[in-house]
């Protein structure tokens, strides 16, 4: 009887380890992985009300992630600040002090953007910045490719597989740093 109980417990453990959890399911289709270079732990739920994407890039992808309540470009934020009767010079997202003022006086938010690396122009990045400190809390990198044929030969582009891999790492970061994300 004791051996049967031990065997059943062992089987239950093996079955539970073999199950595929939601954390392992990628949201964006790809077979490659991107390199996460910064992965600081913060409580993202404190910032979930608003994500600001300065350049306006990849808004549709962030909407598909379905975590942030509102996603705004910098231009949309500036319009909202004027509508709220706030002084645009004091609430300038491009300055550390302005970002802090927006965070404390307007809405809690997080900065999420895509960029080219300052040191290697072949590296694309998705970066999250905590506006309170101005520090990067997350960064993932992917390498661009050069088009070798056709009219656009010689131009650089980010392959969809790599973009999707970077977005999946962003989703993984949200899953690890949020208690409310499903």
Number of C-alpha atoms within 10 A of each C-alpha: 6 7 8 9 10 11 12 12 12 11 12 11 11 11 10 10 10 8 8 9 9 10 12 8 11 16 17 19 14 15 10 11 17 19 14 17 13 14 14 11 12 16 12 22 15 12 20 20 16 19 23 23 23 18 15 17 14 15 18 11 12 19 13 11 18 13 22 19 11 14 24 18 17 18 14 14 19 18 11 15 17 12 9 10 8 15 11 15 9 14 23 19 22 10 14 15 17 17 25 22 19 22 20 13 11 15 12 19 26 24 23 26 21 19 15 16 15 9 7 9 12 17 17 22 22 21 19 24 17 20 24 17 12 15 11 16 17 23 23 24 26 24 20 18 15 14 13 11 9 7 8 10 10 12 12 15 13 16 14 12 17 21 24 23 25 26 24 22 23 22 21 16 21 22 17 15 17 18 11 11 16 11
